[in-house]
Amino acid sequence: MEYGTEIVNISKIEDGFFIGDKLCASNIDVIIQFKISHIINTSGIQILNQFETLGVKYFTLNWQENPNQTLFDMKDEIQNKIISFIDESLTKGEGLLVHSVKGTNRALIVVVVYFMKKYSWSLKKCLELLEIKVKNGKIKKYFLKQLENYEKRIKRKMSKEWYNLNTIKSDEELMVRNTYLNSLLKMQR
């Protein structure tokens, strides 16, 4: 998507829920067009929260992109705050942007955590969705290992397949599922 002379990297996860990069997060035209009122900045050490003075609400994670970065706490406080922040925005019908420097690793982790916890989706199912939704999105192996450990630790029966309607708990989950399946059909044409 092009704004002025900048090309920004933004992907729609579901209505009002977007993933982007640092250019996206710093472009006022993007914030206005997509009605972004909430931003999760996963790269707080590298990227400033630019629009707080305009009333945009931020949740900042100071995750660094290196193998020594611990993403989660054992009490799930960070994960629960992520889910609450996203739900607050989506419940109000406001736009939410999750971003990292490139929009391809740390930002994806937030979306995975949200869907794992919110809908009890397996890591594999979350990654399948993101593969369709985010171009060039790839979570680093050292972060994938932490997500695998998180999946084991949350001790829920995780939904692993797309075609079982018995695991669907909400209209929102059904819509995300159907959008994913429709995307697969488009790719087959």
Disulfide bonds with the S-S distance in Angstrom:
none
